[in-house]
Amino acid sequence: MSDKIIISGVSAKGFHGVLESEKQKGQKFIVDVELTLNLKNLSDKLNKTVNYADVVKLINMHITGKPVLLIETLAENIGKDILKKFKRVSTILVRVHKPKAPISFSFKDVIVQIEIKK
C-alpha cells in the first residue's frame, strides 16, 4: 500500500530536552507525519479516511504536553498515539525537528525520524 496523507510543519512551543534551560524556557518543535492507509474507494466520505485536523490536534497536544527528555521519545509517542487512535493508518512516519537544539556549532536543524507499523 502506498497511499499516504502527509502533514508537514506542525509547530508549537514545547519544553522537551535534557538541559534544565530547555525545560524552563521551552522552544519551537516542528513535526511532519506521513500516514499510510488505503485511500481508494472512499465514496467522498470523511469517515472512510483520516481527519487530518484531528491528527494535527493530537500532534500539537504531544508537543505542548508533558515534557520528555528526547525528541526520539516525542516522535515515538506521537507515532504510537496516531496508530492507536486512527485505526485506518497502517504505518506512520514521524519527523520531529528541533531547529534550536542547544548545539554550540552552526547548524540548520536536528531531525529525528521514526517509522512504526501496526
C-alpha positions as CSV (number, residue, x, y, z in Angstrom):
1,M,0.0,0.0,0.0
2,S,1.5,3.3,-1.0
3,D,-1.4,5.8,-0.4
4,K,-0.4,8.5,2.0
5,I,-1.7,11.5,3.8
6,I,1.3,13.8,4.5
7,I,1.1,16.6,7.1
8,S,4.1,18.8,7.4
9,G,5.2,21.7,9.5
10,V,3.0,21.3,12.6
11,S,4.8,23.7,15.1
12,A,4.3,24.6,18.7
13,K,6.3,25.5,21.7
14,G,7.3,22.6,23.9
15,F,9.6,22.0,26.9
16,H,11.3,18.9,25.8
17,G,15.0,18.4,26.3
18,V,17.8,17.1,28.6
19,L,19.0,20.5,29.7
20,E,17.3,22.4,32.5
21,S,17.2,25.6,30.4
22,E,15.2,23.7,27.7
23,K,12.7,22.6,30.3
24,Q,12.3,26.1,31.6
25,K,12.4,28.3,28.5
26,G,11.0,25.9,26.0
27,Q,11.5,26.2,22.3
28,K,9.7,25.6,18.9
29,F,9.3,22.0,17.7
30,I,8.1,21.1,14.2
31,V,6.5,17.8,13.3
32,D,5.9,16.1,10.0
33,V,3.9,12.9,9.6
34,E,3.2,10.5,6.7
35,L,0.2,8.3,7.3
36,T,0.0,5.2,5.1
37,L,-3.6,4.0,4.6
38,N,-5.9,2.9,1.8
39,L,-7.3,5.9,0.1
40,K,-9.2,4.1,-2.7
41,N,-13.0,3.9,-3.0
42,L,-13.7,6.4,-0.3
43,S,-17.0,7.5,-1.9
44,D,-16.1,11.0,-0.8
45,K,-16.9,10.2,2.8
46,L,-14.7,11.6,5.6
47,N,-15.4,8.6,7.9
48,K,-13.6,6.3,5.4
49,T,-10.3,8.2,5.7
50,V,-8.5,10.1,8.5
51,N,-9.5,13.6,9.5
52,Y,-6.1,15.4,9.3
53,A,-7.4,18.2,11.6
54,D,-7.7,15.6,14.4
55,V,-4.2,14.4,13.6
56,V,-2.8,17.9,13.9
57,K,-4.6,18.4,17.2
58,L,-3.0,15.2,18.5
59,I,0.4,16.3,17.4
60,N,0.0,19.7,19.0
61,M,-1.1,18.0,22.2
62,H,2.2,16.0,22.3
63,I,4.4,19.0,21.5
64,T,2.8,21.2,24.2
65,G,2.0,18.4,26.7
66,K,4.1,16.5,29.2
67,P,7.8,17.1,28.5
68,V,10.2,14.3,27.6
69,L,13.9,14.3,27.5
70,L,14.5,13.1,24.0
71,I,12.9,14.1,20.7
72,E,13.2,10.4,19.8
73,T,10.7,9.7,22.6
74,L,8.4,12.5,21.4
75,A,8.4,11.1,17.9
76,E,7.7,7.6,19.1
77,N,4.9,8.8,21.4
78,I,3.2,10.7,18.5
79,G,3.5,7.7,16.2
80,K,2.1,5.2,18.7
81,D,-0.8,7.5,19.6
82,I,-1.7,8.1,16.0
83,L,-1.7,4.4,15.2
84,K,-3.8,3.7,18.3
85,K,-6.4,6.5,17.6
86,F,-6.7,6.2,13.8
87,K,-7.3,2.5,13.0
88,R,-7.2,3.0,9.2
89,V,-3.5,4.0,9.4
90,S,-1.2,1.0,8.8
91,T,2.2,2.8,9.0
92,I,3.3,6.1,10.4
93,L,6.5,8.0,9.6
94,V,7.1,10.8,12.1
95,R,9.8,13.5,11.8
96,V,10.5,15.8,14.8
97,H,12.5,18.9,14.1
98,K,14.4,20.7,16.8
99,P,15.9,23.7,14.9
100,K,17.1,25.5,18.1
101,A,18.8,22.5,19.7
102,P,21.5,23.6,22.2
103,I,24.5,22.9,20.0
104,S,27.4,25.3,20.1
105,F,28.1,25.0,16.3
106,S,26.3,26.4,13.3
107,F,23.6,24.1,12.0
108,K,20.2,24.4,10.3
109,D,18.1,21.7,12.0
110,V,18.2,18.5,14.0
111,I,15.6,15.9,12.9
112,V,14.7,12.6,14.3
113,Q,12.7,10.2,12.1
114,I,10.9,7.1,13.2
115,E,8.6,4.7,11.4
116,I,6.1,2.5,13.1
117,K,4.0,-0.2,11.6
118,K,0.9,-2.0,13.0
